């Protein structure tokens, strides 16, 4: 039997594919929906995946939240990054357990949560943002996702420099990533990765030029479009609405400067 639901745990209450609710389980607390209210204390000691009925008899399923759920359910003060883009960024970055990662800007902490999830338990994410209120909100989201201990939040302007040295990756979601490229070149270890997410092509052009000027190699830009499918017997077809353009992802690797040597 899997670990049961405990007081203080988060569960994802699933009604249907459009209506899900991320809630904290507390004894004596009720959660109100348009389909009646649920007594959350009834879930304590139950197994994840159990069904719970509301006051109107509507059935909800109590699922264990995964990273995707925490990202979509973040408390938002800025636009969050879509999982489709986060997944590509993780692949391009090459990070894993033990990696040291510099990130900017933090925003809601959605990307930060994914980075921290993948570098744990021995890695660390250093996340820069110039807006203190964003950092405070991100910290709440990181704590809810259970990854705050792997993140150091920094209320600093990364365009003025990067404090860390010999890091594995520099990952940016900000308006002027090209201004960070020289600092990233200094902070990254040899062969380290640079990944930037930008909504406009003008940002991409400036960033790619800066990368080449600073000796980066394997400079590449991609766009990821995601189309969902309606899967019902006799009605299976592409969904009418899709997540189209969200941004461009630019990727590069740090090449070490060549050193001249003379043989006599």
C-alpha angles and dihedrals in degrees: 000000000000122000108288125237111272136196108282096022121129120237131186108229106210120202099156138325091283099042121057129143129204107211139167115240112235128163113249093017122122126203117212123213135164085262095057132277130298128213101228093196088071088072095060109112093011125118122257108260093041120138123239128189125221125223089270093051096256113148121231126180118225106220129184106251115242126200092270090059093050090050095051093043097049118135099255131218092148135029111282124227116249119247090239089064095039090054092054092045090054092050094047093046094057091212126153141151109337097018120141110221134185116204136181138211105024099196110162092347094246095128090036090058092052092048092048091048090057100044096047140143099026103012130084140213120213106199121193127199131157093212112081093194089058091052092050091051091045091053090057090051092047091051091050090051090050096238105099093109090066095054134077111198115209125196093208140116106251091197086071094056147299118258096201126082135204094016123167098225143009112205122186136192102171143110099257109033093155089069089061097050096089090049091047090052089056096044099046124086118233111293090013119149133248117198125178132182116207130170097209133055092227089064090049093052093051092046095049091049091050091049093053092045089055095051100258118151136203090040108183137164127201139175122211120209118189124202120185125212130226104226112193128132108272092359104068111140141122113295116257092234124049140178100254127170114002100151149307123269116214118195133186143159129229116245118198118240113260116248121213118233130182126208121203 
